[in-house]
Amino acid sequence: MKKTGRVLLVNDAHKTNGFIGEISAVISESEAFDYLDGPILRLAAEDIPVPYNQALETAMIPSVERIKKYILKLVNNR
């Protein structure tokens, strides 16, 4: 974080009430916040019940493509 000034937190659990929210809060409340050059981005599963259908379940969980998209978003917002 010191080097890039950016943070992307990724989790396959729901975004709401997930542990990445806690990690984000810890960063925001600590001295590490001073090193941030932009907002902390969180990428997590959609806040919906987990579908029974495998294709729908896969679609709600962060994929490699979505992670790449968020990384590019971090890099391009400098």
TORPA-4810 file (N, C-alpha, C, O; in nm, 3 decimals):
<nodes>
NODE_1_0.083_-0.118_0.000_0.000_0.000_0.000_0.087_0.125_0.000_0.053_0.224_-0.064_M
NODE_2_0.198_0.122_0.069_0.288_0.238_0.068_0.338_0.267_-0.073_0.350_0.383_-0.112_K
NODE_3_0.365_0.162_-0.148_0.423_0.178_-0.281_0.322_0.231_-0.382_0.352_0.321_-0.460_K
NODE_4_0.201_0.175_-0.380_0.102_0.211_-0.483_0.001_0.315_-0.437_-0.054_0.388_-0.520_T
NODE_5_-0.023_0.324_-0.308_-0.125_0.416_-0.257_-0.266_0.368_-0.283_-0.361_0.445_-0.270_G
NODE_6_-0.280_0.242_-0.321_-0.410_0.185_-0.358_-0.435_0.056_-0.282_-0.341_-0.014_-0.243_R
NODE_7_-0.563_0.024_-0.262_-0.600_-0.102_-0.197_-0.722_-0.159_-0.268_-0.821_-0.089_-0.291_V
NODE_8_-0.714_-0.286_-0.302_-0.827_-0.362_-0.355_-0.843_-0.484_-0.267_-0.752_-0.567_-0.257_L
NODE_9_-0.959_-0.497_-0.204_-0.989_-0.612_-0.119_-1.086_-0.702_-0.195_-1.189_-0.656_-0.243_L
NODE_10_-1.054_-0.831_-0.204_-1.136_-0.927_-0.279_-1.177_-1.039_-0.186_-1.097_-1.091_-0.109_V
NODE_11_-1.305_-1.076_-0.194_-1.359_-1.184_-0.111_-1.472_-1.252_-0.187_-1.547_-1.187_-0.259_N
NODE_12_-1.483_-1.383_-0.169_-1.592_-1.455_-0.237_-1.718_-1.462_-0.152_-1.818_-1.520_-0.194_D
NODE_13_-1.715_-1.403_-0.033_-1.835_-1.394_0.050_-1.909_-1.264_0.016_-1.862_-1.184_-0.065_A
NODE_14_-2.026_-1.245_0.077_-2.105_-1.125_0.050_-2.030_-0.999_0.094_-1.952_-1.001_0.188_H
NODE_15_-2.056_-0.891_0.023_-1.990_-0.763_0.052_-2.040_-0.705_0.184_-1.960_-0.657_0.264_K
NODE_16_-2.170_-0.710_0.206_-2.227_-0.657_0.329_-2.194_-0.749_0.446_-2.213_-0.870_0.439_T
NODE_17_-2.145_-0.689_0.552_-2.108_-0.761_0.675_-1.995_-0.861_0.653_-1.980_-0.954_0.733_N
NODE_18_-1.917_-0.844_0.550_-1.804_-0.932_0.525_-1.679_-0.883_0.596_-1.674_-0.769_0.643_G
NODE_19_-1.579_-0.970_0.604_-1.458_-0.931_0.676_-1.376_-0.827_0.600_-1.293_-0.759_0.661_F
NODE_20_-1.399_-0.812_0.468_-1.325_-0.708_0.397_-1.371_-0.568_0.439_-1.297_-0.472_0.426_I
NODE_21_-1.493_-0.558_0.488_-1.539_-0.431_0.544_-1.462_-0.396_0.670_-1.429_-0.280_0.694_G
NODE_22_-1.434_-0.498_0.750_-1.355_-0.477_0.872_-1.212_-0.439_0.838_-1.154_-0.350_0.900_E
NODE_23_-1.154_-0.508_0.739_-1.017_-0.475_0.697_-1.012_-0.331_0.647_-0.919_-0.257_0.678_I
NODE_24_-1.112_-0.293_0.570_-1.121_-0.156_0.519_-1.129_-0.056_0.634_-1.065_0.049_0.631_S
NODE_25_-1.208_-0.088_0.735_-1.221_0.000_0.851_-1.089_0.012_0.927_-1.052_0.121_0.970_A
NODE_26_-1.019_-0.099_0.943_-0.890_-0.096_1.013_-0.791_-0.007_0.938_-0.719_0.072_1.000_V
NODE_27_-0.788_-0.021_0.806_-0.699_0.064_0.725_-0.737_0.211_0.740_-0.651_0.297_0.756_I
NODE_28_-0.867_0.238_0.735_-0.915_0.377_0.743_-0.886_0.441_0.878_-0.866_0.562_0.887_S
NODE_29_-0.885_0.360_0.983_-0.865_0.412_1.119_-0.720_0.410_1.163_-0.689_0.452_1.275_E
NODE_30_-0.630_0.363_1.079_-0.490_0.352_1.118_-0.403_0.454_1.045_-0.452_0.531_0.963_S
NODE_31_-0.276_0.453_1.076_-0.181_0.541_1.008_-0.168_0.505_0.860_-0.124_0.587_0.780_E
NODE_32_-0.207_0.384_0.824_-0.199_0.341_0.684_-0.286_0.429_0.594_-0.259_0.442_0.475_A
NODE_33_-0.390_0.488_0.651_-0.480_0.574_0.574_-0.403_0.688_0.506_-0.439_0.731_0.396_F
NODE_34_-0.299_0.736_0.572_-0.220_0.848_0.517_-0.151_0.812_0.386_-0.116_0.902_0.309_D
NODE_35_-0.132_0.684_0.360_-0.064_0.641_0.238_-0.159_0.624_0.119_-0.114_0.605_0.006_Y
NODE_36_-0.289_0.630_0.144_-0.386_0.609_0.037_-0.394_0.729_-0.056_-0.397_0.844_-0.011_L
NODE_37_-0.396_0.702_-0.186_-0.414_0.806_-0.286_-0.552_0.799_-0.350_-0.582_0.877_-0.441_D
NODE_38_-0.635_0.709_-0.304_-0.769_0.692_-0.359_-0.852_0.606_-0.264_-0.802_0.563_-0.160_G
NODE_39_-0.976_0.582_-0.300_-1.063_0.503_-0.213_-1.021_0.356_-0.207_-0.959_0.304_-0.300_P
NODE_40_-1.056_0.291_-0.099_-1.037_0.147_-0.086_-1.149_0.081_-0.165_-1.267_0.107_-0.139_I
NODE_41_-1.115_-0.003_-0.260_-1.216_-0.074_-0.339_-1.238_-0.212_-0.281_-1.144_-0.281_-0.243_L
NODE_42_-1.366_-0.252_-0.275_-1.401_-0.386_-0.227_-1.474_-0.459_-0.339_-1.570_-0.408_-0.396_R
NODE_43_-1.427_-0.578_-0.370_-1.490_-0.664_-0.470_-1.530_-0.792_-0.399_-1.444_-0.864_-0.347_L
NODE_44_-1.658_-0.820_-0.398_-1.708_-0.938_-0.327_-1.827_-0.996_-0.402_-1.869_-0.943_-0.505_A
NODE_45_-1.878_-1.105_-0.349_-1.997_-1.167_-0.409_-2.115_-1.070_-0.398_-2.120_-0.986_-0.308_A
NODE_46_-2.207_-1.083_-0.490_-2.327_-1.000_-0.489_-2.405_-1.024_-0.359_-2.403_-1.134_-0.305_E
NODE_47_-2.473_-0.920_-0.311_-2.553_-0.931_-0.189_-2.690_-0.990_-0.219_-2.793_-0.925_-0.202_D
NODE_48_-2.688_-1.114_-0.264_-2.810_-1.189_-0.293_-2.792_-1.329_-0.236_-2.679_-1.372_-0.213_I
NODE_49_-2.902_-1.402_-0.214_-2.886_-1.541_-0.171_-2.809_-1.620_-0.277_-2.824_-1.595_-0.397_P
NODE_50_-2.729_-1.714_-0.233_-2.650_-1.795_-0.326_-2.744_-1.881_-0.409_-2.820_-1.960_-0.354_V
NODE_51_-2.741_-1.866_-0.542_-2.829_-1.944_-0.628_-2.793_-2.093_-0.627_-2.678_-2.130_-0.606_P
NODE_52_-2.892_-2.175_-0.649_-2.869_-2.320_-0.656_-2.803_-2.356_-0.789_-2.719_-2.446_-0.794_Y
NODE_53_-2.840_-2.287_-0.894_-2.786_-2.312_-1.027_-2.637_-2.277_-1.031_-2.598_-2.167_-0.990_N
NODE_54_-2.554_-2.369_-1.079_-2.409_-2.351_-1.079_-2.366_-2.230_-1.161_-2.277_-2.155_-1.120_Q
NODE_55_-2.427_-2.210_-1.277_-2.390_-2.096_-1.362_-2.421_-1.964_-1.293_-2.341_-1.870_-1.300_A
NODE_56_-2.536_-1.956_-1.226_-2.572_-1.833_-1.155_-2.482_-1.810_-1.034_-2.444_-1.697_-1.004_L
NODE_57_-2.448_-1.919_-0.965_-2.357_-1.907_-0.850_-2.220_-1.855_-0.895_-2.162_-1.769_-0.830_E
NODE_58_-2.171_-1.909_-1.004_-2.042_-1.866_-1.058_-2.046_-1.719_-1.098_-1.948_-1.647_-1.081_T
NODE_59_-2.159_-1.674_-1.151_-2.173_-1.535_-1.196_-2.174_-1.436_-1.080_-2.134_-1.321_-1.098_A
NODE_60_-2.217_-1.478_-0.962_-2.226_-1.385_-0.850_-2.095_-1.370_-0.773_-2.078_-1.275_-0.697_M
NODE_61_-2.002_-1.463_-0.792_-1.874_-1.462_-0.721_-1.771_-1.390_-0.808_-1.771_-1.407_-0.930_I
NODE_62_-1.683_-1.310_-0.747_-1.582_-1.238_-0.827_-1.499_-1.333_-0.914_-1.444_-1.432_-0.866_P
NODE_63_-1.492_-1.301_-1.041_-1.415_-1.382_-1.135_-1.280_-1.314_-1.161_-1.257_-1.201_-1.121_S
NODE_64_-1.193_-1.386_-1.229_-1.064_-1.329_-1.266_-1.084_-1.204_-1.351_-1.011_-1.105_-1.334_V
NODE_65_-1.181_-1.207_-1.441_-1.207_-1.092_-1.527_-1.252_-0.971_-1.446_-1.207_-0.859_-1.472_E
NODE_66_-1.339_-0.993_-1.348_-1.385_-0.881_-1.264_-1.272_-0.826_-1.179_-1.263_-0.705_-1.157_R
NODE_67_-1.186_-0.915_-1.130_-1.071_-0.870_-1.051_-0.979_-0.785_-1.138_-0.931_-0.680_-1.094_I
NODE_68_-0.954_-0.830_-1.260_-0.870_-0.752_-1.353_-0.933_-0.614_-1.379_-0.863_-0.513_-1.383_K
NODE_69_-1.065_-0.612_-1.397_-1.136_-0.487_-1.423_-1.117_-0.389_-1.306_-1.094_-0.270_-1.328_K
NODE_70_-1.127_-0.439_-1.184_-1.110_-0.354_-1.067_-0.965_-0.306_-1.053_-0.941_-0.192_-1.012_Y
NODE_71_-0.869_-0.392_-1.085_-0.728_-0.352_-1.080_-0.703_-0.239_-1.180_-0.637_-0.141_-1.148_I
NODE_72_-0.757_-0.254_-1.301_-0.742_-0.148_-1.401_-0.809_-0.018_-1.356_-0.759_0.091_-1.382_L
NODE_73_-0.922_-0.032_-1.288_-0.991_0.084_-1.234_-0.903_0.156_-1.132_-0.896_0.279_-1.131_K
NODE_74_-0.835_0.080_-1.048_-0.743_0.139_-0.950_-0.627_0.211_-1.019_-0.593_0.323_-0.984_L
NODE_75_-0.568_0.145_-1.117_-0.451_0.199_-1.185_-0.486_0.323_-1.267_-0.409_0.419_-1.270_V
NODE_76_-0.600_0.321_-1.332_-0.638_0.432_-1.421_-0.692_0.554_-1.348_-0.704_0.661_-1.407_N
NODE_77_-0.724_0.540_-1.220_-0.778_0.653_-1.143_-0.670_0.734_-1.074_-0.698_0.802_-0.975_N
NODE_78_-0.549_0.727_-1.121_-0.439_0.802_-1.057_-0.448_0.945_-1.087_-0.363_1.023_-1.041_R
</nodes>
